[in-house]
Amino acid sequence: MNKEVERKWRVLRAPEHLPAGDPLRQGYLTESSDTEVRLRAKSGGYRLTVKRGRGLSRTEVEVSLSEEQFEELWPLTEGQRIEKVRYCIPHGAFTIEFDVFSGSLAGLLVAEVEFTNVDEAKAYEAPAWFGVELTGRKGWSNGDLAREGQPAE
């Protein structure tokens, strides 16, 4: 099993000169407090992802799906969906995944950075345009946002 090591921030203003973005549709099949089962459609690819744990480091397993498999499962995510455009921005040795949400979460801007290990994540210096760190904060995972909407600050 793979470990995902990731930090997440709320962004108040999008940076200038964004690269081309990639529209994403995500829906969630579970409501567990520490396990998420997610469907994602992105650039013509379809994935089922299981994530276990919360905070900085989590277990993550991904499986490719056919379009038919995705479409058969998608109705099961009703009421637990998000839509966003993801922009991948190089930043030194890392890539910032900058998400601009739409639909019921329109106006929400979030930046995430993935790392190879926890020490690397802890040492990371976020750019000045990042806002409040959300890593591990209840209500701010994509699954929580899909189920409950944006939490009060």
N, CA, C and O of each residue as an XYZ file, in Angstrom:
612
protein
N       0.834     -1.191      0.000
C       0.000      0.000      0.000
C       0.869      1.240      0.000
O       1.952      1.273      0.585
N       0.368      2.247     -0.665
C       1.080      3.517     -0.745
C       0.693      4.423      0.404
O      -0.423      4.363      0.920
N       1.643      5.271      0.799
C       1.369      6.316      1.780
C       1.316      7.642      1.038
O       2.181      7.944      0.216
N       0.295      8.425      1.336
C       0.195      9.769      0.802
C       0.621     10.718      1.915
O       0.063     10.691      3.012
N       1.605     11.550      1.628
C       2.052     12.567      2.577
C       1.753     13.906      1.915
O       2.324     14.240      0.876
N       0.857     14.661      2.525
C       0.338     15.857      1.867
C      -0.002     16.928      2.894
O      -0.484     16.635      3.988
N       0.262     18.190      2.510
C      -0.181     19.331      3.306
C      -1.147     20.141      2.453
O      -1.078     20.123      1.224
N      -2.061     20.863      3.134
C      -3.147     21.561      2.448
C      -3.348     22.938      3.065
O      -3.256     23.103      4.281
N      -3.629     23.946      2.200
C      -3.838     25.326      2.650
C      -5.060     25.935      1.986
O      -5.416     25.580      0.862
N      -5.693     26.853      2.692
C      -6.743     27.699      2.122
C      -6.039     28.868      1.455
O      -5.124     29.456      2.031
N      -6.457     29.204      0.257
C      -5.875     30.317     -0.495
C      -6.955     31.378     -0.667
O      -8.095     31.052     -0.996
N      -6.608     32.638     -0.448
C      -7.600     33.709     -0.547
C      -7.652     34.333     -1.940
O      -8.694     34.842     -2.351
N      -6.531     34.298     -2.670
C      -6.498     34.895     -4.005
C      -5.643     34.026     -4.916
O      -4.529     33.634     -4.566
N      -6.183     33.736     -6.083
C      -5.454     32.906     -7.052
C      -4.207     33.635     -7.531
O      -4.229     34.851     -7.723
N      -3.114     32.891     -7.725
C      -1.912     33.516     -8.286
C      -2.162     33.903     -9.744
O      -3.030     33.336    -10.408
N      -1.396     34.869    -10.227
C      -1.513     35.283    -11.628
C      -0.859     34.239    -12.528
O      -0.023     33.451    -12.086
N      -1.254     34.253    -13.785
C      -0.624     33.423    -14.826
C      -0.670     31.930    -14.519
O       0.361     31.258    -14.486
N      -1.865     31.430    -14.299
C      -2.020     29.997    -14.053
C      -1.817     29.207    -15.345
O      -2.178     29.681    -16.422
N      -1.245     28.012    -15.249
C      -1.144     27.139    -16.424
C      -2.545     26.615    -16.768
O      -3.509     26.916    -16.065
N      -2.654     25.847    -17.828
C      -3.931     25.234    -18.180
C      -4.390     24.339    -17.039
O      -3.586     23.642    -16.420
N      -5.675     24.364    -16.770
C      -6.229     23.567    -15.682
C      -6.895     22.302    -16.190
O      -7.144     22.147    -17.385
N      -7.178     21.407    -15.266
C      -7.779     20.118    -15.572
C      -9.077     19.982    -14.757
O      -9.017     19.875    -13.532
N     -10.243     19.984    -15.410
C     -11.499     19.822    -14.663
C     -11.594     18.438    -14.019
O     -11.252     17.429    -14.636
N     -12.060     18.409    -12.781
C     -12.221     17.155    -12.035
C     -13.650     17.043    -11.521
O     -14.257     18.025    -11.095
N     -14.169     15.820    -11.574
C     -15.418     15.475    -10.886
C     -15.050     14.410     -9.872
O     -14.417     13.410    -10.210
N     -15.447     14.625     -8.632
C     -15.176     13.647     -7.584
C     -16.461     13.361     -6.835
O     -17.253     14.264     -6.563
N     -16.658     12.097     -6.506
C     -17.800     11.695     -5.702
C     -17.342     10.672     -4.684
O     -16.407      9.912     -4.935
N     -17.994     10.653     -3.547
C     -17.575      9.803     -2.439
C     -18.627      8.740     -2.167
O     -19.829      9.004     -2.203
N     -18.143      7.524     -1.894
C     -19.006      6.371     -1.668
C     -19.129      6.013     -0.193
O     -19.929      5.145      0.154
N     -18.361      6.655      0.687
C     -18.369      6.332      2.113
C     -18.537      7.583      2.954
O     -18.351      8.703      2.478
N     -18.891      7.372      4.211
C     -19.009      8.473      5.172
C     -18.237      8.178      6.442
O     -18.517      8.777      7.481
N     -17.279      7.279      6.389
C     -16.491      6.913      7.565
C     -15.601      8.069      7.982
O     -15.203      8.886      7.152
N     -15.290      8.136      9.265
C     -14.454      9.227      9.763
C     -12.988      9.071      9.374
O     -12.261     10.063      9.333
N     -12.533      7.846      9.088
C     -11.119      7.698      8.754
C     -10.859      6.970      7.433
O      -9.703      6.733      7.083
N     -11.919      6.609      6.691
C     -11.732      5.958      5.404
C     -12.602      6.645      4.364
O     -13.793      6.864      4.585
N     -12.000      6.985      3.225
C     -12.734      7.564      2.109
C     -12.588      6.644      0.904
O     -11.497      6.158      0.607
N     -13.701      6.413      0.217
C     -13.690      5.720     -1.061
C     -14.225      6.730     -2.069
O     -15.370      7.173     -1.977
N     -13.373      7.087     -3.036
C     -13.657      8.193     -3.940
C     -13.630      7.720     -5.382
O     -12.831      6.863     -5.759
N     -14.520      8.296     -6.184
C     -14.467      8.165     -7.635
C     -13.987      9.488     -8.189
O     -14.372     10.547     -7.694
N     -13.136      9.439     -9.229
C     -12.660     10.674     -9.848
C     -12.614     10.504    -11.357
O     -12.109      9.509    -11.877
N     -13.156     11.506    -12.047
C     -13.032     11.615    -13.502
C     -12.134     12.808    -13.774
O     -12.394     13.916    -13.306
N     -11.065     12.567    -14.541
C     -10.079     13.611    -14.803
C      -9.443     13.338    -16.161
O      -8.924     12.246    -16.392
N      -9.477     14.308    -17.050
C      -8.833     14.200    -18.369
C      -9.104     12.867    -19.054
O      -8.194     12.238    -19.594
N     -10.347     12.450    -19.028
C     -10.699     11.219    -19.699
C     -10.319      9.957    -18.954
O     -10.603      8.861    -19.437
N      -9.683     10.067    -17.789
C      -9.325      8.899    -16.987
C     -10.263      8.765    -15.798
O     -10.801      9.754    -15.300
N     -10.450      7.549    -15.356
C     -11.376      7.266    -14.266
C     -10.667      6.429    -13.209
O      -9.999      5.445    -13.530
N     -10.817      6.829    -11.935
C     -10.112      6.148    -10.843
C     -11.052      5.934     -9.671
O     -11.960      6.727     -9.419
N     -10.811      4.848     -8.966
C     -11.406      4.596     -7.662
C     -10.247      4.644     -6.683
O      -9.242      3.958     -6.868
N     -10.386      5.458     -5.634
C      -9.312      5.645     -4.657
C      -9.845      5.371     -3.260
O     -10.931      5.823     -2.898
N      -9.076      4.633     -2.488
C      -9.383      4.400     -1.077
C      -8.285      5.073     -0.270
O      -7.100      4.808     -0.470
N      -8.694      5.949      0.648
C      -7.751      6.619      1.543
C      -8.156      6.297      2.973
O      -9.334      6.352      3.327
N      -7.156      5.958      3.793
C      -7.431      5.656      5.200
C      -6.516      6.506      6.070
O      -5.314      6.611      5.826
N      -7.116      7.108      7.091
C      -6.374      7.956      8.003
C      -6.724      9.418      7.786
O      -7.453      9.762      6.855
N      -6.202     10.268      8.647
C      -6.394     11.715      8.542
C      -5.074     12.396      8.828
O      -4.179     11.821      9.447
N      -4.969     13.625      8.368
C      -3.787     14.407      8.686
C      -2.707     14.325      7.632
O      -2.988     14.143      6.448
N      -1.479     14.459      8.069
C      -0.322     14.600      7.190
C      -0.032     13.361      6.353
O       0.310     13.489      5.177
N      -0.156     12.183      6.914
C       0.196     10.945      6.210
C      -0.972      9.961      6.274
O      -1.490      9.662      7.351
N      -1.382      9.458      5.094
C      -2.503      8.523      5.018
C      -2.178      7.396      4.051
O      -1.347      7.554      3.157
N      -2.832      6.266      4.234
C      -2.718      5.168      3.285
C      -3.599      5.490      2.086
O      -4.716      5.983      2.241
N      -3.087      5.206      0.879
C      -3.835      5.491     -0.339
C      -3.642      4.361     -1.342
O      -2.514      3.953     -1.621
N      -4.752      3.858     -1.883
C      -4.723      2.838     -2.922
C      -5.622      3.317     -4.061
O      -6.764      3.713     -3.826
N      -5.109      3.283     -5.304
C      -5.878      3.706     -6.466
C      -5.994      2.568     -7.474
O      -5.067      1.780     -7.664
N      -7.170      2.508     -8.119
C      -7.442      1.501     -9.140
C      -8.059      2.213    -10.335
O      -8.962      3.033    -10.170
N      -7.581      1.908    -11.534
C      -8.179      2.466    -12.746
C      -9.523      1.817    -13.014
O      -9.711      0.627    -12.762
N     -10.457      2.609    -13.527
C     -11.779      2.124    -13.910
C     -12.015      2.430    -15.382
O     -11.431      3.364    -15.933
N     -12.859      1.652    -16.003
C     -13.324      1.993    -17.346
C     -14.388      3.085    -17.200
O     -14.909      3.303    -16.106
N     -14.701      3.755    -18.281
C     -15.756      4.760    -18.233
C     -17.082      4.115    -17.819
O     -17.851      4.710    -17.063
N     -17.350      2.913    -18.307
C     -18.589      2.215    -17.969
C     -18.659      1.906    -16.471
O     -19.711      2.082    -15.855
N     -17.550      1.445    -15.879
C     -17.527      1.171    -14.445
C     -17.759      2.446    -13.638
O     -18.520      2.458    -12.670
N     -17.088      3.518    -14.057
C     -17.249      4.806    -13.387
C     -18.710      5.251    -13.433
O     -19.284      5.615    -12.407
N     -19.301      5.222    -14.612
C     -20.682      5.691    -14.772
C     -21.674      4.821    -13.999
O     -22.707      5.318    -13.552
N     -21.375      3.536    -13.837
C     -22.253      2.667    -13.057
C     -22.195      3.002    -11.568
O     -23.209      2.922    -10.874
N     -21.025      3.372    -11.079
C     -20.853      3.713     -9.664
C     -21.257      5.156     -9.336
O     -21.667      5.438     -8.210
N     -21.146      6.069    -10.306
C     -21.343      7.501    -10.066
C     -22.672      7.832     -9.370
O     -22.662      8.667     -8.465
N     -23.813      7.229     -9.735
C     -25.062      7.571     -9.039
C     -25.015      7.317     -7.528
O     -25.762      7.943     -6.776
N     -24.157      6.420     -7.084
C     -24.041      6.125     -5.654
C     -23.384      7.259     -4.869
O     -23.380      7.238     -3.639
N     -22.832      8.248     -5.572
C     -22.183      9.384     -4.912
C     -23.114     10.581     -4.756
O     -22.692     11.631     -4.270
N     -24.367     10.439     -5.158
C     -25.327     11.547     -5.074
C     -25.273     12.187     -3.691
O     -25.326     11.494     -2.675
N     -25.168     13.529     -3.659
C     -25.113     14.261     -2.398
C     -23.736     14.299     -1.759
O     -23.567     14.859     -0.676
N     -22.742     13.699     -2.430
C     -21.373     13.669     -1.892
C     -20.375     13.938     -3.025
O     -19.459     13.150     -3.261
N     -20.568     15.056     -3.715
C     -19.751     15.346     -4.899
C     -19.121     16.732     -4.816
O     -19.633     17.644     -4.166
N     -17.996     16.847     -5.500
C     -17.373     18.158     -5.700
C     -16.930     18.270     -7.148
O     -16.672     17.275     -7.825
N     -16.851     19.518     -7.602
C     -16.312     19.834     -8.921
C     -15.280     20.927     -8.735
O     -15.460     21.860     -7.952
N     -14.191     20.787     -9.478
C     -13.130     21.783     -9.364
C     -12.257     21.721    -10.602
O     -12.318     20.770    -11.381
N     -11.448     22.749    -10.768
C     -10.398     22.751    -11.787
C      -9.085     22.740    -11.040
O      -8.864     23.546    -10.136
N      -8.209     21.817    -11.423
C      -6.903     21.691    -10.772
C      -5.826     22.262    -11.685
O      -5.764     21.950    -12.875
N      -4.980     23.105    -11.102
C      -3.835     23.689    -11.789
C      -2.575     23.149    -11.121
O      -2.438     23.239     -9.901
N      -1.665     22.597    -11.892
C      -0.404     22.080    -11.360
C       0.680     23.122    -11.596
O       1.007     23.448    -12.737
N       1.232     23.639    -10.502
C       2.176     24.747    -10.539
C       3.521     24.281     -9.994
O       3.615     23.934     -8.817
N       4.571     24.266    -10.828
C       5.897     23.899    -10.317
C       6.353     24.897     -9.254
O       6.157     26.104     -9.392
N       6.967     24.369     -8.188
C       7.484     25.225     -7.110
C       8.727     24.554     -6.546
O       8.629     23.734     -5.634
N       9.891     24.892     -7.079
C      11.128     24.247     -6.668
C      11.066     22.768     -7.022
O      10.770     22.409     -8.161
N      11.345     21.912     -6.044
C      11.332     20.468     -6.260
C       9.923     19.882     -6.160
O       9.748     18.673     -6.311
N       8.921     20.719     -5.909
C       7.564     20.240     -5.657
C       6.594     20.758     -6.716
O       6.924     21.628     -7.522
N       5.399     20.201     -6.688
C       4.304     20.679     -7.532
C       3.153     21.067     -6.622
O       2.692     20.270     -5.806
N       2.696     22.297     -6.773
C       1.522     22.770     -6.048
C       0.301     22.377     -6.867
O       0.208     22.702     -8.050
N      -0.631     21.678     -6.234
C      -1.910     21.373     -6.858
C      -2.894     22.411     -6.340
O      -3.337     22.359     -5.193
N      -3.226     23.357     -7.219
C      -4.092     24.476     -6.848
C      -5.490     24.207     -7.388
O      -5.680     24.087     -8.598
N      -6.473     24.114     -6.485
C      -7.836     23.761     -6.855
C      -8.767     24.954     -6.732
O      -8.801     25.634     -5.706
N      -9.527     25.195     -7.806
C     -10.561     26.226     -7.834
C     -11.896     25.489     -7.909
O     -12.223     24.877     -8.926
N     -12.656     25.555     -6.830
C     -13.904     24.816     -6.734
C     -15.034     25.558     -7.442
O     -15.007     26.781     -7.579
N     -16.029     24.788     -7.889
C     -17.224     25.354     -8.504
C     -18.447     24.717     -7.850
O     -18.332     24.018     -6.843
N     -19.617     24.965     -8.433
C     -20.844     24.414     -7.866
C     -21.119     25.001     -6.490
O     -20.942     26.201     -6.281
N     -21.550     24.168     -5.549
C     -21.898     24.651     -4.208
C     -20.688     25.179     -3.434
O     -20.852     25.873     -2.431
N     -19.474     24.855     -3.892
C     -18.249     25.333     -3.239
C     -17.566     26.450     -4.036
O     -16.394     26.748     -3.809
N     -18.294     27.061     -4.963
C     -17.727     28.126     -5.810
C     -17.081     29.196     -4.949
O     -17.648     29.639     -3.949
N     -15.890     29.603     -5.353
C     -15.134     30.622     -4.633
C     -14.094     30.052     -3.691
O     -13.209     30.781     -3.244
N     -14.178     28.769     -3.378
C     -13.186     28.144     -2.501
C     -11.919     27.854     -3.299
O     -11.982     27.282     -4.387
N     -10.780     28.248     -2.760
C      -9.470     28.029     -3.364
C      -8.593     27.278     -2.372
O      -8.466     27.687     -1.218
N      -7.986     26.177     -2.821
C      -7.179     25.339     -1.942
C      -5.903     24.932     -2.663
O      -5.926     24.642     -3.859
N      -4.793     24.912     -1.938
C      -3.521     24.440     -2.474
C      -3.072     23.222     -1.676
O      -3.174     23.198     -0.449
N      -2.575     22.212     -2.385
C      -2.045     21.005     -1.755
C      -0.668     20.729     -2.323
O      -0.398     21.011     -3.491
N       0.200     20.176     -1.493
C       1.532     19.760     -1.934
C       1.770     18.367     -1.379
O       1.588     18.126     -0.185
N       2.179     17.444     -2.254
C       2.494     16.077     -1.835
C       4.007     15.926     -1.676
O       4.792     16.558     -2.383
N       4.392     15.066     -0.724
C       5.790     14.871     -0.379
C       6.126     13.385     -0.379
O       5.233     12.538     -0.355
N       7.413     13.080     -0.407
C       7.830     11.679     -0.384
C       7.904     11.120      1.035
O       7.858      9.904      1.225
N       8.019     12.008      2.042
C       8.065     11.538      3.432
C       7.649     12.669      4.381
O       7.542     13.826      3.976
N       7.421     12.319      5.628
C       6.940     13.261      6.630
C       7.976     14.346      6.927
O       7.606     15.508      7.095
N       9.252     14.000      6.994
C      10.289     15.000      7.281
C      10.317     16.064      6.198
O      10.435     17.253      6.494
N      10.209     15.644      4.952
C      10.184     16.582      3.826
C       8.972     17.513      3.945
O       9.078     18.714      3.694
N       7.838     16.956      4.324
C       6.616     17.752      4.482
C       6.767     18.786      5.594
O       6.373     19.941      5.432
N       7.330     18.372      6.707
C       7.490     19.290      7.847
C       8.470     20.418      7.534
O       8.327     21.523      8.058
N       9.457     20.152      6.688
C      10.471     21.152      6.357
C      10.010     22.116      5.259
O      10.658     23.137      5.030
N       8.920     21.815      4.590
C       8.462     22.615      3.446
C       8.081     24.027      3.865
O       7.344     24.229      4.830
N       8.596     25.000      3.119
C       8.266     26.414      3.330
C       7.222     26.814      2.291
O       7.526     26.892      1.101
N       6.008     27.063      2.735
C       4.920     27.418      1.829
C       5.151     28.802      1.231
O       5.684     29.688      1.900
N       4.749     28.991     -0.035
C       4.862     30.317     -0.645
C       3.989     31.345      0.078
O       3.037     30.985      0.770
N       4.316     32.601     -0.086
C       3.618     33.681      0.616
C       2.131     33.753      0.258
O       1.330     34.216      1.070
N       1.749     33.304     -0.940
C       0.344     33.426     -1.346
C      -0.561     32.358     -0.727
O      -1.783     32.447     -0.842
N       0.016     31.362     -0.080
C      -0.789     30.386      0.644
C      -1.374     31.066      1.877
O      -0.766     31.984      2.429
N      -2.520     30.631      2.298
C      -3.150     31.185      3.489
C      -3.003     30.245      4.667
O      -1.926     29.697      4.906
N      -4.081     30.061      5.396
C      -4.118     29.240      6.602
C      -3.940     27.770      6.240
O      -4.551     27.283      5.288
N      -3.106     27.066      6.997
C      -2.924     25.639      6.741
C      -4.136     24.863      7.251
O      -4.638     25.110      8.347
N      -4.592     23.915      6.425
C      -5.769     23.111      6.727
C      -5.438     21.650      7.000
O      -6.334     20.865      7.313
N      -4.178     21.275      6.887
C      -3.773     19.877      7.048
C      -4.334     19.297      8.336
O      -4.067     19.804      9.426
N      -5.118     18.224      8.201
C      -5.652     17.531      9.363
C      -6.820     18.202     10.060
O      -7.344     17.658     11.032
N      -7.245     19.374      9.588
C      -8.362     20.071     10.235
C      -9.680     19.445      9.814
O      -9.942     19.272      8.624
N     -10.496     19.111     10.781
C     -11.796     18.502     10.511
C     -12.638     19.424      9.628
O     -12.675     20.640      9.820
N     -13.304     18.815      8.667
C     -14.195     19.555      7.783
C     -13.565     20.001      6.484
O     -14.272     20.466      5.589
N     -12.236     19.873      6.351
C     -11.554     20.407      5.178
C     -11.046     19.345      4.207
O     -10.471     19.700      3.178
N     -11.234     18.070      4.487
C     -10.872     17.078      3.472
C     -11.866     17.218      2.320
O     -12.968     17.729      2.519
N     -11.498     16.776      1.135
C     -12.417     16.856      0.003
C     -13.685     16.053      0.277
O     -14.774     16.453     -0.137
N     -13.552     14.927      0.968
C     -14.728     14.141      1.320
C     -15.666     14.902      2.242
O     -16.881     14.886      2.047
N     -15.102     15.576      3.255
C     -15.918     16.393      4.158
C     -16.596     17.527      3.398
O     -17.776     17.804      3.614
N     -15.850     18.185      2.506
C     -16.421     19.269      1.712
C     -17.561     18.763      0.840
O     -18.575     19.443      0.687
N     -17.402     17.568      0.263
C     -18.441     16.994     -0.603
C     -19.705     16.670      0.186
O     -20.812     16.842     -0.322
N     -19.552     16.210      1.407
C     -20.700     15.799      2.218
C     -21.350     16.956      2.965
O     -22.574     17.016      3.079
N     -20.524     17.885      3.480
C     -21.019     18.881      4.421
C     -20.914     20.322      3.933
O     -21.460     21.223      4.569
N     -20.232     20.555      2.829
C     -19.995     21.915      2.364
C     -18.841     22.543      3.116
O     -18.190     21.903      3.942
N     -18.602     23.811      2.814
C     -17.467     24.517      3.409
C     -17.752     24.835      4.877
O     -18.801     25.394      5.197
N     -16.816     24.479      5.779
C     -17.035     24.788      7.193
C     -16.882     26.280      7.479
O     -16.244     27.011      6.722
N     -17.478     26.712      8.581
C     -17.280     28.092      9.032
C     -15.824     28.226      9.447
O     -15.237     27.282      9.975
N     -15.257     29.363      9.219
C     -13.846     29.588      9.525
C     -13.581     29.472     10.992
O     -12.441     29.632     11.428
